[in-house]
């Protein structure tokens, strides 16, 4: 916990391959599939410790968005992204629909 919020962090790792279109992609945005009922639980996010306001997409499916990351491929590995959750949906299991894992998508600017 931090600031009376539940903190969940993820670190971007390399697949070890630079082959193909995704091997050297920049990191612009991350989206997490989430439950709409937990929309008020996200207080804020951070990228490498820099706080960002909560941002959602409601349709066609509810997702938490972390945008404007703007990391070139050379520095994207090691980027730490954190979600800070209020007690209304205090865990990733609540936010991600009862699963022990969350579905996340990483985007570049293509």
C-alpha positions as MATLAB code, in Angstrom:
seq = 'XXXXXXXXXXXXXXXXXXXXXXXXXXXXXXXXXXXXXXXXXXXXXXXXXXXXXXXXXXXXXXXXXXXXXXXXXXXXXXXXXXXXXXXXXXXXXXXXXXXXXXXXXXXXXX';
ca = [
       0.000    0.000    0.000;
       1.044    3.554   -0.659;
      -0.903    6.738    0.147;
      -3.706    4.488    1.528;
      -4.062    2.892   -1.921;
      -3.274   -0.599   -3.173;
      -0.273   -0.423   -5.501;
       0.325   -2.903   -8.345;
       3.371   -2.465  -10.569;
       4.522   -4.082  -13.801;
       7.902   -3.862  -15.480;
       8.266   -4.033  -19.265;
      10.577   -6.891  -20.237;
      12.191   -7.852  -23.503;
      11.234  -10.995  -25.355;
      14.901  -11.354  -26.202;
      14.206  -11.137  -29.925;
      14.523   -8.104  -32.164;
      13.175   -9.968  -35.182;
       9.940   -8.957  -36.847;
       7.846   -5.830  -36.541;
       7.456   -6.041  -32.754;
      11.083   -6.721  -31.914;
      12.092   -3.069  -31.771;
       8.832   -1.252  -31.206;
       8.492    1.964  -29.261;
       6.176    1.979  -26.238;
       3.416    4.565  -26.498;
       0.466    3.113  -24.578;
      -0.608    0.240  -22.324;
      -4.200   -0.926  -21.879;
      -5.565   -3.288  -19.231;
      -8.888   -5.079  -19.721;
     -10.965   -4.235  -16.652;
     -14.410   -4.474  -15.119;
     -16.629   -1.404  -15.567;
     -17.900   -1.866  -12.002;
     -14.376   -1.020  -10.817;
     -14.078    2.226  -12.772;
     -13.990    4.374   -9.649;
     -11.315    2.266   -7.982;
      -8.409    3.573  -10.108;
      -7.043    6.638   -8.315;
      -4.091    7.191  -10.667;
      -1.253    5.468  -12.501;
       2.477    6.097  -12.658;
       5.077    5.514  -15.349;
       8.582    5.341  -13.894;
       7.273    7.199  -10.839;
       5.608   10.025  -12.788;
       1.939   10.297  -11.831;
      -0.785   10.255  -14.491;
      -4.503   10.879  -14.117;
      -6.830    7.870  -14.457;
      -7.988    7.314  -18.031;
     -10.610    4.816  -19.234;
     -12.305    3.612  -22.364;
     -15.902    2.544  -21.759;
     -16.894    1.129  -25.155;
     -16.823   -1.346  -26.859;
     -15.152   -2.832  -23.789;
     -13.950   -1.267  -20.559;
     -10.176   -0.758  -20.409;
      -7.750    1.212  -18.266;
      -5.412    3.233  -20.502;
      -1.971    4.591  -19.760;
      -1.116    6.862  -22.688;
       1.716    9.146  -23.791;
       4.424    6.867  -22.437;
       6.646    7.875  -25.384;
       9.514    5.460  -24.806;
      11.731    4.527  -27.743;
      12.538    0.837  -28.095;
      16.038    1.482  -26.732;
      14.649    2.567  -23.328;
      11.228    0.834  -23.142;
      12.624   -2.274  -21.427;
      12.636   -1.673  -17.689;
       9.770    0.836  -17.748;
       7.689    0.456  -14.577;
       3.931    1.038  -14.767;
       1.883    1.132  -11.557;
      -1.849    1.159  -10.874;
      -3.069    2.689   -7.602;
      -6.434    1.259   -6.546;
      -8.958    2.428   -3.975;
     -10.655   -0.087   -1.701;
     -13.829   -0.222   -3.848;
     -12.006   -2.813   -6.012;
      -8.804   -3.257   -4.043;
      -7.075   -6.005   -5.995;
      -6.142   -6.847   -9.557;
      -8.338   -9.909   -9.218;
     -11.339   -7.580   -8.695;
     -10.373   -5.166  -11.456;
      -9.537   -7.877  -13.994;
     -12.742   -9.853  -13.549;
     -11.959  -12.480  -10.966;
      -8.914  -13.945  -12.688;
      -5.458  -14.203  -11.168;
      -4.100  -12.620  -14.352;
      -4.926   -9.443  -16.246;
      -4.959   -8.984  -19.998;
      -2.701   -6.123  -21.044;
      -1.895   -4.752  -24.486;
       1.158   -2.707  -25.395;
       1.027   -0.256  -28.296;
       3.463    1.687  -30.404;
       2.648    4.651  -32.633;
       2.072    2.704  -35.871;
];
